[in-house]
């Protein structure tokens, strides 16, 4: 939108004028706290700023021990900083068609009690955020969709939705709710002892149920590559559910550090790093999240780019990268061909405890995506050998 000249001039003046000598310093916005903040502190969590919240990065045992515990047993993650919102309309078709104008997934054919991963795209086909969409299994809630979006982008997501929803579809924020995730091979047993209805749930399904008599919404999904559940409930009841889970010998609190290493081993994207407004779902190797009907019909922002890249292949693709040796390649590391040509950049990288070595993801030019392709990583000015590998680094163990 073109600015009026007087508005542009005022903006420029405000941007360049030095602050008054006696102007008080601007205090940073206070960090928000999840309903489990006091639990983290009491359990020895090392708190750090994350997406505007005071969050635990690790506990006394450390990131590697927490990571290994999730792979072997079960971990409890506080994800209450993420955004929870309901879209409500007259019926499922009304709400689904409204959301389909903003995302490339097939929401119309999402079955009751099922969940789907998708992205908000912009007109250029870039990704504004990625999210989970659930259709209620309750026939009385035929016109209700439940969305979970990322913490750092939730306010922008809500504004994006509110500005584009048609008349007859309402956005209802669920700020009164908390969200936790229980992940790992023993998650089913731990959750099942308090909520037997969760045990037979298939992957990417959801139910409204009770956990030891506490009303909640449970989905079988997660962000670690392991089997697990996400439990949404009133913020006033989340501590009771969490403490009952932590009374299980197999369950420990897990911080952001292990959450990141687990998702990296699982080859899962982190918004703002592996995907952003410049990357398309096709470039990001998320084509599986766009169902065939939407690929053909389009009707979502950026559909022209997505359809072109599906037909002709994108110029770059997200891949797994395995550095040789022990030196990790962090975000921003340049990737070069064996001939020394720049061909891409690392978007996520670090140490994989399960892999017992450095791992990374990033984008490389098409033509260098074949697993086994040798590349060079420029780490501290040195060329380190690496190879392109198939994602994930650790096989997923979802319940199918």
MARFIRO-109504 format. One record per residue (C-alpha): x, y negated, z; residue number from 1. Coordinates in nm, 2 decimals. Example, Ala and Ser with C-alpha at 12.3 -4.5 7.8 and 13.67 -1.06 7.14 Angstrom:
<atoms>
ATOM       X       Y       Z  resi
ATOM    1.23    0.45    0.78     1
ATOM    1.37    0.11    0.71     2
</atoms>
This chain:
<atoms>
ATOM       X       Y       Z  resi
ATOM    0.00    0.00    0.00     1
ATOM    0.14   -0.34   -0.10     2
ATOM    0.18   -0.58    0.20     3
ATOM    0.05   -0.93    0.19     4
ATOM    0.34   -1.18    0.16     5
ATOM    0.27   -1.33    0.50     6
ATOM    0.26   -0.99    0.67     7
ATOM    0.59   -0.88    0.50     8
ATOM    0.76   -1.20    0.61     9
ATOM    0.64   -1.16    0.97    10
ATOM    0.76   -0.80    0.97    11
ATOM    1.10   -0.90    0.84    12
ATOM    1.14   -1.18    1.10    13
ATOM    1.05   -0.95    1.38    14
ATOM    1.30   -0.69    1.26    15
ATOM    1.59   -0.92    1.23    16
ATOM    1.55   -1.18    1.50    17
ATOM    1.77   -1.12    1.80    18
ATOM    1.60   -1.06    2.14    19
ATOM    1.57   -1.35    2.37    20
ATOM    1.86   -1.37    2.62    21
ATOM    1.63   -1.33    2.91    22
ATOM    1.42   -1.06    2.76    23
ATOM    1.39   -0.76    3.00    24
ATOM    1.52   -0.43    2.87    25
ATOM    1.26   -0.20    2.72    26
ATOM    1.22    0.11    2.93    27
ATOM    1.19    0.44    2.75    28
ATOM    0.85    0.61    2.76    29
ATOM    0.83    0.84    3.06    30
ATOM    0.85    1.21    2.98    31
ATOM    0.52    1.40    2.99    32
ATOM    0.49    1.71    3.20    33
ATOM    0.31    2.03    3.12    34
ATOM    0.08    2.18    3.39    35
ATOM    0.35    2.43    3.47    36
ATOM    0.62    2.17    3.53    37
ATOM    0.64    2.23    3.91    38
ATOM    0.66    2.61    3.85    39
ATOM    0.97    2.56    3.62    40
ATOM    1.14    2.34    3.88    41
ATOM    1.06    2.58    4.17    42
ATOM    1.20    2.87    3.97    43
ATOM    1.53    2.69    3.89    44
ATOM    1.46    2.57    3.54    45
ATOM    1.71    2.33    3.39    46
ATOM    1.49    2.05    3.26    47
ATOM    1.56    1.85    2.94    48
ATOM    1.37    1.61    2.72    49
ATOM    1.19    1.78    2.43    50
ATOM    0.93    1.64    2.20    51
ATOM    0.84    1.38    2.47    52
ATOM    0.81    1.64    2.75    53
ATOM    1.03    1.74    3.04    54
ATOM    1.09    2.11    2.95    55
ATOM    1.30    2.40    3.08    56
ATOM    1.59    2.48    2.84    57
ATOM    1.70    2.78    3.06    58
ATOM    1.69    2.93    3.41    59
ATOM    1.96    3.07    3.64    60
ATOM    2.04    3.38    3.43    61
ATOM    2.12    3.18    3.12    62
ATOM    2.01    3.18    2.76    63
ATOM    2.17    3.51    2.65    64
ATOM    2.03    3.70    2.94    65
ATOM    1.68    3.55    2.87    66
ATOM    1.71    3.63    2.50    67
ATOM    1.80    3.99    2.58    68
ATOM    1.52    4.02    2.83    69
ATOM    1.26    3.93    2.57    70
ATOM    1.41    4.18    2.32    71
ATOM    1.41    4.46    2.59    72
ATOM    1.11    4.37    2.81    73
ATOM    0.89    4.06    2.81    74
ATOM    0.92    3.69    2.85    75
ATOM    0.68    3.41    2.95    76
ATOM    0.71    3.08    2.76    77
ATOM    0.54    2.76    2.85    78
ATOM    0.41    2.61    2.52    79
ATOM    0.16    2.38    2.67    80
ATOM    0.33    2.08    2.50    81
ATOM    0.19    2.20    2.17    82
ATOM   -0.13    2.05    2.04    83
ATOM   -0.46    2.23    2.06    84
ATOM   -0.76    2.10    1.88    85
ATOM   -1.10    2.22    1.75    86
ATOM   -1.27    2.15    1.42    87
ATOM   -1.64    2.17    1.45    88
ATOM   -1.91    2.17    1.18    89
ATOM   -2.25    2.31    1.09    90
ATOM   -2.11    2.64    0.98    91
ATOM   -1.78    2.82    0.88    92
ATOM   -1.80    2.72    0.51    93
ATOM   -1.84    2.35    0.59    94
ATOM   -1.54    2.35    0.83    95
ATOM   -1.32    2.58    0.62    96
ATOM   -1.37    2.38    0.30    97
ATOM   -1.29    2.06    0.49    98
ATOM   -0.96    2.21    0.62    99
ATOM   -0.87    2.36    0.28   100
ATOM   -0.85    2.01    0.13   101
ATOM   -0.54    1.96    0.36   102
ATOM   -0.37    2.30    0.37   103
ATOM   -0.28    2.56    0.11   104
ATOM   -0.41    2.87    0.30   105
ATOM   -0.74    3.04    0.22   106
ATOM   -0.95    2.94    0.53   107
ATOM   -1.29    3.01    0.37   108
ATOM   -1.22    3.39    0.37   109
ATOM   -1.06    3.40    0.71   110
ATOM   -1.26    3.67    0.89   111
ATOM   -1.41    3.61    1.24   112
ATOM   -1.16    3.67    1.51   113
ATOM   -0.86    3.63    1.28   114
ATOM   -0.57    3.38    1.28   115
ATOM   -0.37    3.24    0.99   116
ATOM   -0.05    3.05    0.95   117
ATOM   -0.04    2.75    0.72   118
ATOM    0.10    2.40    0.66   119
ATOM   -0.03    2.04    0.63   120
ATOM    0.11    1.93    0.29   121
ATOM    0.15    1.58    0.15   122
ATOM    0.07    1.46   -0.20   123
ATOM    0.43    1.54   -0.31   124
ATOM    0.40    1.90   -0.18   125
ATOM    0.62    1.84    0.13   126
ATOM    0.52    1.98    0.47   127
ATOM    0.38    1.74    0.73   128
ATOM    0.36    2.02    0.99   129
ATOM    0.30    2.39    1.02   130
ATOM    0.02    2.53    1.23   131
ATOM   -0.20    2.83    1.33   132
ATOM   -0.57    2.84    1.25   133
ATOM   -0.81    3.07    1.42   134
ATOM   -1.17    3.14    1.34   135
ATOM   -1.39    3.22    1.64   136
ATOM   -1.52    3.58    1.67   137
ATOM   -1.83    3.45    1.84   138
ATOM   -2.13    3.43    1.60   139
ATOM   -2.26    3.14    1.81   140
ATOM   -1.94    2.95    1.71   141
ATOM   -1.96    3.01    1.34   142
ATOM   -1.86    2.65    1.26   143
ATOM   -1.56    2.63    1.49   144
ATOM   -1.19    2.65    1.39   145
ATOM   -0.91    2.64    1.66   146
ATOM   -0.58    2.48    1.55   147
ATOM   -0.24    2.48    1.73   148
ATOM    0.01    2.23    1.60   149
ATOM    0.36    2.13    1.69   150
ATOM    0.43    1.91    1.99   151
ATOM    0.64    1.65    1.82   152
ATOM    0.39    1.59    1.54   153
ATOM    0.06    1.65    1.71   154
ATOM   -0.05    1.28    1.74   155
ATOM    0.03    1.23    1.37   156
ATOM   -0.15    1.55    1.28   157
ATOM   -0.46    1.44    1.47   158
ATOM   -0.46    1.10    1.30   159
ATOM   -0.41    1.28    0.96   160
ATOM   -0.71    1.51    1.03   161
ATOM   -0.94    1.24    1.16   162
ATOM   -0.88    1.01    0.86   163
ATOM   -0.96    1.29    0.61   164
ATOM   -1.23    1.50    0.76   165
ATOM   -1.57    1.46    0.59   166
ATOM   -1.89    1.35    0.76   167
ATOM   -2.03    1.64    0.95   168
ATOM   -1.69    1.78    1.07   169
ATOM   -1.56    1.67    1.40   170
ATOM   -1.22    1.69    1.56   171
ATOM   -1.22    1.77    1.93   172
ATOM   -0.89    1.74    2.11   173
ATOM   -0.83    2.01    2.37   174
ATOM   -0.59    1.82    2.59   175
ATOM   -0.75    1.98    2.90   176
ATOM   -0.61    2.32    2.80   177
ATOM   -0.27    2.48    2.85   178
ATOM   -0.09    2.74    2.64   179
ATOM    0.16    3.01    2.73   180
ATOM    0.31    3.29    2.53   181
ATOM    0.41    3.64    2.65   182
ATOM    0.66    3.81    2.41   183
ATOM    0.85    4.14    2.40   184
ATOM    0.80    4.51    2.37   185
ATOM    0.64    4.53    2.72   186
ATOM    0.41    4.23    2.67   187
ATOM    0.12    4.46    2.59   188
ATOM    0.15    4.65    2.92   189
ATOM    0.19    4.33    3.12   190
ATOM   -0.10    4.15    2.97   191
ATOM   -0.31    4.46    2.95   192
ATOM   -0.31    4.52    3.33   193
ATOM   -0.49    4.19    3.37   194
ATOM   -0.69    4.19    3.05   195
ATOM   -0.76    4.54    2.91   196
ATOM   -0.94    4.39    2.61   197
ATOM   -0.61    4.25    2.48   198
ATOM   -0.44    4.60    2.44   199
ATOM   -0.61    4.71    2.12   200
ATOM   -0.59    4.37    1.95   201
ATOM   -0.43    4.38    1.60   202
ATOM   -0.16    4.13    1.49   203
ATOM   -0.30    3.79    1.41   204
ATOM   -0.63    3.84    1.58   205
ATOM   -0.79    3.65    1.86   206
ATOM   -1.06    3.70    2.13   207
ATOM   -1.23    3.50    2.39   208
ATOM   -1.20    3.70    2.71   209
ATOM   -1.11    3.70    3.08   210
ATOM   -0.77    3.74    3.25   211
ATOM   -0.83    3.86    3.60   212
ATOM   -1.17    3.68    3.58   213
ATOM   -1.02    3.36    3.44   214
ATOM   -1.18    3.25    3.11   215
ATOM   -0.92    3.23    2.83   216
ATOM   -0.86    3.26    2.46   217
ATOM   -0.59    3.52    2.36   218
ATOM   -0.43    3.56    2.02   219
ATOM   -0.18    3.84    1.92   220
ATOM    0.10    3.64    1.76   221
ATOM    0.42    3.47    1.85   222
ATOM    0.75    3.30    1.76   223
ATOM    1.01    3.56    1.85   224
ATOM    0.96    3.85    1.60   225
ATOM    0.84    4.07    1.89   226
ATOM    0.49    4.19    1.98   227
ATOM    0.32    3.94    2.20   228
ATOM    0.03    3.72    2.29   229
ATOM   -0.05    3.35    2.33   230
ATOM   -0.30    3.26    2.60   231
ATOM   -0.49    2.94    2.60   232
ATOM   -0.69    2.84    2.91   233
ATOM   -0.79    2.54    3.12   234
ATOM   -0.48    2.36    3.25   235
ATOM   -0.61    2.40    3.61   236
ATOM   -0.59    2.78    3.57   237
ATOM   -0.27    2.83    3.38   238
ATOM   -0.05    2.86    3.69   239
ATOM   -0.26    3.14    3.84   240
ATOM   -0.23    3.33    3.51   241
ATOM    0.14    3.26    3.49   242
ATOM    0.21    3.37    3.84   243
ATOM    0.02    3.70    3.80   244
ATOM    0.22    3.77    3.49   245
ATOM    0.55    3.69    3.66   246
ATOM    0.45    3.93    3.94   247
ATOM    0.50    4.20    3.67   248
ATOM    0.85    4.35    3.70   249
ATOM    0.90    4.33    3.32   250
ATOM    0.81    3.95    3.28   251
ATOM    1.05    3.66    3.33   252
ATOM    1.03    3.29    3.25   253
ATOM    1.21    3.20    2.93   254
ATOM    1.33    2.85    2.83   255
ATOM    1.37    2.66    2.51   256
ATOM    1.72    2.78    2.45   257
ATOM    1.63    3.15    2.41   258
ATOM    1.31    3.05    2.23   259
ATOM    1.53    2.90    1.96   260
ATOM    1.78    3.19    1.93   261
ATOM    1.49    3.44    1.92   262
ATOM    1.31    3.26    1.64   263
ATOM    1.63    3.21    1.45   264
ATOM    1.70    3.59    1.46   265
ATOM    1.34    3.64    1.34   266
ATOM    1.40    3.41    1.05   267
ATOM    1.12    3.17    1.15   268
ATOM    1.11    2.80    1.06   269
ATOM    1.14    2.52    1.31   270
ATOM    0.96    2.21    1.19   271
ATOM    1.18    1.90    1.15   272
ATOM    1.48    2.13    1.08   273
ATOM    1.40    2.41    0.83   274
ATOM    1.09    2.25    0.70   275
ATOM    0.99    1.88    0.67   276
ATOM    0.82    1.64    0.43   277
ATOM    1.09    1.70    0.16   278
ATOM    1.05    2.08    0.15   279
ATOM    0.76    2.27   -0.01   280
ATOM    0.62    2.60    0.11   281
ATOM    0.77    2.77   -0.19   282
ATOM    1.12    2.63   -0.13   283
ATOM    1.08    2.73    0.23   284
ATOM    1.01    3.10    0.13   285
ATOM    0.66    3.06    0.28   286
ATOM    0.48    3.16   -0.04   287
ATOM    0.33    3.46    0.15   288
ATOM    0.12    3.21    0.35   289
ATOM   -0.06    3.08    0.03   290
ATOM   -0.32    3.34   -0.07   291
ATOM   -0.37    3.42   -0.44   292
ATOM   -0.70    3.23   -0.47   293
ATOM   -0.54    2.90   -0.35   294
ATOM   -0.24    2.95   -0.57   295
ATOM   -0.47    2.97   -0.87   296
ATOM   -0.73    2.70   -0.78   297
ATOM   -0.52    2.45   -0.59   298
ATOM   -0.73    2.18   -0.44   299
ATOM   -0.48    2.09   -0.16   300
ATOM   -0.23    1.80   -0.14   301
ATOM    0.08    1.87   -0.35   302
ATOM   -0.08    2.17   -0.53   303
ATOM    0.07    2.07   -0.86   304
ATOM    0.43    2.10   -0.73   305
ATOM    0.35    2.42   -0.55   306
ATOM    0.20    2.58   -0.86   307
ATOM    0.49    2.46   -1.08   308
ATOM    0.74    2.60   -0.84   309
ATOM    0.55    2.93   -0.83   310
ATOM    0.56    2.95   -1.21   311
ATOM    0.91    2.82   -1.27   312
ATOM    1.09    2.88   -0.94   313
ATOM    1.21    2.60   -0.72   314
ATOM    1.54    2.43   -0.75   315
ATOM    1.64    2.55   -0.40   316
ATOM    1.53    2.82   -0.16   317
ATOM    1.56    2.89    0.21   318
ATOM    1.79    3.18    0.28   319
ATOM    1.96    3.37    0.56   320
ATOM    2.34    3.31    0.60   321
ATOM    2.58    3.53    0.79   322
ATOM    2.92    3.37    0.86   323
ATOM    3.22    3.59    0.89   324
ATOM    3.41    3.58    1.22   325
ATOM    3.27    3.42    1.54   326
ATOM    3.25    3.05    1.46   327
ATOM    2.89    2.93    1.43   328
ATOM    2.76    2.70    1.15   329
ATOM    2.53    2.43    1.30   330
ATOM    2.26    2.23    1.13   331
ATOM    2.40    2.00    0.86   332
ATOM    2.69    2.23    0.77   333
ATOM    2.76    2.20    0.40   334
ATOM    2.74    2.52    0.19   335
ATOM    2.96    2.56   -0.11   336
ATOM    3.00    2.82   -0.38   337
ATOM    3.32    3.02   -0.40   338
ATOM    3.42    2.78   -0.67   339
ATOM    3.40    2.50   -0.42   340
ATOM    3.08    2.33   -0.56   341
ATOM    2.83    2.19   -0.30   342
ATOM    2.51    2.41   -0.33   343
ATOM    2.32    2.34   -0.01   344
ATOM    2.31    2.28    0.37   345
ATOM    2.25    2.47    0.69   346
ATOM    1.92    2.38    0.86   347
ATOM    1.94    2.61    1.17   348
ATOM    2.25    2.79    1.30   349
ATOM    2.39    2.93    1.62   350
ATOM    2.48    3.25    1.80   351
ATOM    2.25    3.55    1.76   352
ATOM    2.28    3.76    2.09   353
ATOM    2.10    4.06    1.93   354
ATOM    2.32    4.04    1.62   355
ATOM    2.62    3.97    1.84   356
ATOM    2.75    3.70    1.61   357
ATOM    2.68    3.37    1.43   358
ATOM    2.38    3.34    1.21   359
ATOM    2.22    3.06    1.01   360
ATOM    1.95    2.96    0.78   361
ATOM    1.96    2.69    0.51   362
ATOM    1.88    2.59    0.15   363
ATOM    2.09    2.68   -0.15   364
ATOM    2.04    2.62   -0.51   365
ATOM    1.86    2.88   -0.71   366
ATOM    2.12    3.11   -0.86   367
ATOM    2.29    3.16   -0.52   368
ATOM    2.01    3.32   -0.34   369
ATOM    2.08    3.69   -0.41   370
ATOM    2.17    3.88   -0.09   371
ATOM    2.54    3.96   -0.08   372
ATOM    2.64    3.64   -0.26   373
ATOM    2.96    3.50   -0.11   374
ATOM    2.96    3.13   -0.01   375
ATOM    3.18    2.90    0.20   376
ATOM    3.07    2.70    0.50   377
ATOM    3.25    2.37    0.58   378
ATOM    3.30    2.38    0.96   379
ATOM    3.52    2.10    1.11   380
ATOM    3.67    2.05    0.77   381
ATOM    3.76    2.41    0.72   382
ATOM    3.62    2.65    0.47   383
ATOM    3.47    2.96    0.64   384
ATOM    3.36    3.26    0.44   385
ATOM    2.99    3.37    0.47   386
ATOM    2.74    3.56    0.27   387
ATOM    2.37    3.52    0.18   388
ATOM    2.16    3.79    0.36   389
ATOM    1.80    3.90    0.37   390
ATOM    1.58    3.75    0.64   391
ATOM    1.50    3.83    0.92   392
ATOM    1.83    3.90    1.10   393
ATOM    1.65    4.12    1.35   394
ATOM    1.35    4.33    1.22   395
ATOM    1.01    4.21    1.33   396
ATOM    0.82    4.44    1.57   397
ATOM    0.47    4.30    1.53   398
ATOM    0.18    4.55    1.59   399
ATOM    0.03    4.60    1.25   400
</atoms>
